[in-house]
Amino acid sequence: MNRRTALLVFGVAPAALAAANGNKYFTERQLAVIRDLSERIIPADSDAGGAADAKVPELIELLATENPDYQQQLSGGLASLDEFCLKEYSHAYPDCTGEQKKLALDAIAFPSTTPFYTLVRDLTLAGYFTSEIGMKYLGYQGNHFRDGFPGCPGLP
Amino acid sequence: MKTYDVCIVGSGAAGGAAAKVLTDRGFDVVMLEAGPTLDVAQHYTEHKWTYSLLHRGLGVGGSGYDEAGNRELDVEHIGSRFKDEPYTSAPDSPLVWTRARLVGGRTNHWNRVALRFSEADFRQRSLTGLGSDWPITYQELAPYYEKVERFIGVYGTAENIPSAPDGFFQPPPKPRCADLAVQAGAKRLGIPCIPGRAAIITQPLNGRPPCHYCGQCTRGCRMHSAFSSGQTMIPQAIATGKLKVIPFAMAREITVRHGKASGVTYIDKNTRRENHIAAKAVVLGASTCESARLLLNSRSAAFPNGLANSSGVVGRYLMDSSAHGVTAYIPALSKLPPHDDEGTGSVHVYIPWWKYDRKNDFAGGYHVEVYTGRQMPSPTEFRPIAREFPQYGISLKQKCREIYGTVVSLAARGEMIPDERSYCEIDPNVRDKWGIPVLRFHFKWGDNERAMAKDMNQNLRAVAEAAGGKVLGETGGPDRPHGYLSAGGVAHELGTVRMGLDPKTSVLNGYCQAHEVKNLFVTDGACFTTNPDKNPTISITALSWRAAEHLADEARKGSL
C-alpha cells in the first residue's frame, strides 16, 4: 500500500453517514465497555499511556455517531458480548471479573476473529497510533523542517 | 466583448505548461479553473498532525473525508466524491475517478514520480503487435522532457538503461534503510534497483528552496520544493500580465463557428450564471476524462457526436496503469534504533522495467516504486500487522513498534494496452449541480494486464523475500475478478482523446491538435495514444509544452 491508497481509509460511502448532531451514539455503559476493550487491546505500560489516554474511546464514539454501519456493528457486538458473558458467567460484561473479561475477549478474538472485534481492534490501532502518545511511543521523528536527509545510518 | 488569443481549460500539468509557454510568447490567455485560486495556507495540509484533526485522518464516520468533503489527509478540493459533481459507472467498471477542483489541479498532490517514456514506449504496435504506435517518436519529445526537467526540477541519476531514459537530474536523496535492503535483495535476483526519479528539488532552483524532508508531499508542499503547476507555472504566467485566471468556472461547452472553436461556455459556480469566453484557439487541459466529457457535451450541427468526434473515438481507449502492490516487513530492521528515516514523500529508489530484452507472457512492461521509511503513521498502518499477529495487549503494542519502520511497500505500475471497449460516455440520465451531463464509465482491464499483474506479484514477492522481508499483504489475488490488479486508485486515467496519424482512429495529430478543428488542442492525459508504465505527469507537461509551442508557431503563421 502506498500513501495514496492509504488515503482511502475505510471505504465508507458518505451517503451512508449521518450528520453528527452533538448527540453521542453510545450510552455511558456502552462507552465504558468500548473503553475497557480498547484499553485491553492497547494498554498503558511503563513506556507510554494506552488507548484510553490517547482518547481512542472518544474517537470510536465520534465515528459511530456519524456512521450507521458502525452503529449496527458495534451495538450488535456489544450486545453479543453481554449475551456471551451472561451465559458463561451469569453477569453482563461490565459486571464480570477481570479474568472473565479476558476470557470473553479471547472468545471473540481467537481463533476466528469476529467482525466486531476486528472493527474495535482496527479503530483502536488507528486512533492510538495517530495520537501524540502513540507517535511518541513509536519514536516517529518526521514531519519537521530539516536541512537535509542523512540516509540510513547503516543496516544492522 | 474581448476575444482572447487562447482559452485554456484547466490549470494542472497541461494547462500550466500551456499557459507558461503561450504567455512567454506574448499571447493573451484566459484560463478557466473549476475550483478556487490556490491558497497554500488554507488548502495544503502537510504540516498538520493527524492528532490535530477531528477524525485523526479517518474522516467523518471513517470515510476518509472531512465535513466539507475534503480528504482529511490530502490537499483540499481533491477527491473522487464531489457530491455536486457525480459520475456513474457500469456494473463491474472498477475505475475510481479522482478529480481536483483547485488551481494547479492534481499536481498539488501527485507522488512526483517523474519518468520519461522510452523509445520503445512510442512504438507499442510495431514491437508487440498489440495496441498502437504514437504519431511521434521519443526523439521528438526528448527536448521537451529536458525543458520540463530543467524547469520543474527532478532528482535522479544517469543509468543508461534503454527502458528508462536518463533526464536532466538533480542529485537524489540517500536511500532509507529498507531501500538499502530492497536494493541488496534485487541485486541478488539480478534486478536493477536504482535511485528514484521525482519532481522534488534537492538543490535550490529558480528561487525555490530544496526539500525539507517532512515526507508529506502528497498533502501539498507550501515551500514548493515538490513541484506543482499552481505554484510556479501559473504565477509566472500571471506575472507576464498576459494571463487571466477565472476560478470557479465550470466549462460546459466549446462553442463552434465556421468549423472552428470560437470559445468556451462555462458556469460561474458562485453566481450559477452561464458566461461565454471568446477565443481564437482553445486548449483543453481539464484532465483526461473531463476533456472528453467537454468534447462529448459540445454537440453542434457540424459535430453531432461531439466536437472533433466524427471518428467516434472521443471517450474510447480509456486506460489506467495496471497496478499491484506487495507489502512486507523486514525483521532485521527492527534492531535499528528510532531515527529520522522519512526523507521525501516520494521514492528514493525504484526498479525500472528490466525485462525489455526478452520474451514475456505479456506485452509492455512495468516498474516498481519502493515506499518505506518511518512515515507519519496512517490510520491503516497497523492493520496488516494486527492481522499477521493475532494478539492483543502489551505484546500487540510492542509488535507494532517493533515492525513500524521495517515495512516496505512495493508498488508496481504497468502498461495497459489501449482497448476501445474501455471507455467513458455521457450518461443521458444524470446531470451535475450545474446542469452539465455527467460521465458514465465502462472501464475494463484486459487479459494482458491480468497476465502482467501475475508477473508483478511473483517478482514483488521475490524481491521482498530476497530483501529479507516477510509478506504482510498484497492487492488482488488469483481468485479476484481482476486477478492481482488493484482496481482503480492509481489515478493515471489516459487516452480518451488520443493522438494518431489516421483521423478515422484518432482525434488529435502529434501536436495534440484536433484533426478536424485546427484551433483546438487537447494537451492533458487524454491525448495519450498508449499508457506505458511510466507515471504520466511529466509526459503530460512535455506534450503540452510542445503543443503550445506549435500552437504559437501556427498562430503566428496564420495557419489556425
Interface residues (C-beta under 8 A of the other chain):
Chain A: M1 N2 R3 R4 T5 A6 L7 L8 V9 F10 V12 A13 P14 A16 L17 A18 A20 R40 I41 I42 P43 D45 G50 L59 L62 L63 E66 N67 Y70 L105 A109 F110 P111 T113 R121 D122 L123 L125 A126 G127 F129 T130 S131 E132 G134 M135 Y137 L138 G139 Y140 Q141 G142 N143 H144 F145 R146 D147 G148 F149 P150 G151 C152 P153 L155 P156
Chain B: E46 H47 W49 T50 Y51 L54 H55 R56 G57 L58 G59 V60 G61 G62 S63 G64 Y65 G69 R71 L73 D74 R81 K83 N111 P173 K174 P175 R176 C177 D179 L180 A181 C211 H212 Y213 C214 G215 Q216 T218 G325 T327 A332 L333 K335 L336 P337 P338 H339 D340 D341 E342 G343 T344 G345 E369 Y371 G373 R374 Q375 M376 P377 S378 P379 T380 E381 F382 R383 A386 P390 Y392 G393 I394 L396 K397 C400 R401 Y404 G405 S409 A411 G473 T475 S486 G489 V490 A491
